[in-house]
Amino acid sequence: MTGGPFPFPRRATEAMLAWTGARIEHGPDPKHGAQAFDVLEPVLGGSITREGRTPDEVFGLFTDTIVPSTRPFGHPTSLSFVASAPTRAALSFDAALGAAGIFAGNWDGGAGAVHAENQALRWIVDMAGWPDSAGGVFVAGGTLGNLSALHAAREWRAARIARPDRWAILCSTEAHSSIRAVARVMDVDLIVVDAHETGRMSAQAAADRLESRVFAIVANAGATNCGAVDDIAGLADLAETHDLWLHLDGAYGLAALADPVMRPQFDGIERAHSLIVDPHKWLFAPYDSCALIYRDAAHGAAAHGQQAVYLDTVDKNHFNPSDYALHLTRRARGLPLWFSLAVHGTDAYADAIARTRQVAETIAAGITKMQGLDLLLGPQLTVILFRPTAMTEDEMIAWAEGHRRSGALLCLPTRWRGEMVFRLCIVHPETDAEWVLNILKTLTR
Ligand SMILES: Cc1ncc(COP(=O)(O)O)c(C=O)c1O
């Protein structure tokens, strides 16, 4: 291939691959972070011209301006939001996958990729204790996964009861913001159940708010802000009694299925109808990837899929990922997880997730021993909420910003029961508990 109207020297490709290799080897710089528009515009504004520029010049914009002005989520000191911790295997493979240019929307376009992705889905299905009928697809993120699952849920329920004036989803106060966004897109109401003080929704609290127009219960399998896992077994009973769909939002938390110590928290999962888990969160895969799985894949296929005359030749007898979510074209975004799992083995995954739990336990225990810090919650999975007793909100924000800028620690405040608190969420197996505790000591002075 010559490049036709788009010549590109081999030397430039090699330079980019060399940078890629070094970046994967060394990881992100913890001092990097967002820059203001006024800083970026003079460099990146006008970077697209009629005549074009040399690859070195433009790639230089990427390495010297774009990358340094992004948050280093993959660094072991990045403990806010839900960060990410892709393995070097997954990152290396992702670069190769990009070069392969595979269309993985259907079997015709990406049979081998789709088959391998389904191996990774099968690992999750087996951990959930779901039958052979289970299946699904990797979508871009948890928001799209939740939307696709809840659309399937409503179709399923609509086939069983007369359509109410308004449909509703039942979830807890700790449900992720994406559930509210999904309800808006689907034009359905949300019935929001008060969670217990730990952030957990009980089956009784859900039963007390249940209405006949509800088509799905969404259970947190690891609430983002507090790590709570709802009473999945109790909610499965409730769903069974009322013939409702039970969806588990485990975008963050369901990775913990791999750890035998945390696994019992998800008892009842075997009776849920759908789940999501984001490999780009706690399953050591790069952005972006969400595993959306139906216990009975046929329920996903009944709700999704696109028909068009130009698609009539597509092989309908094989597994077509586009039949299971709201999308058609897709990259094989489950393959970096597959590659990393296949290289390292599932035991290494179980060990790495158990290690993050132990790091969270060590940090929480250290916080309880420090005068001037109150441990409020956790670890729940690997989320910890705590508060410095003698700091104002402004001081907390300034402390967090100082440590973010220096690259020492990304530990940002959140709110818990209306009060500003610090939140840590550990997903990186190389996070060093002693390092974190030494920095937290500066909160007590
Ligand atoms: C529990 C939970 N659900 C859903 C989402 C949405 O996922 P995404 O950002 O991948 O769309 C997130 C986080 O982002 C989450 O933590």
The ligand as a Gaussian input file, in Angstrom:
#p B3LYP/6-31G(d) Opt

LIG

0 1
 C      -21.647000       2.224000      38.688000
 C      -21.473000       2.925000      37.374000
 N      -22.404000       2.766000      36.409000
 C      -22.290000       3.359000      35.220000
 C      -21.218000       4.149000      34.932000
 C      -21.151000       4.787000      33.582000
 O      -20.133000       4.180000      32.883000
 P      -19.401000       4.904000      31.637000
 O      -18.676000       6.088000      32.208000
 O      -18.476000       3.841000      31.170000
 O      -20.463000       5.297000      30.663000
 C      -20.215000       4.358000      35.907000
 C      -19.004000       5.187000      35.715000
 O      -18.659000       5.894000      34.938000
 C      -20.348000       3.722000      37.148000
 O      -19.407000       3.876000      38.099000

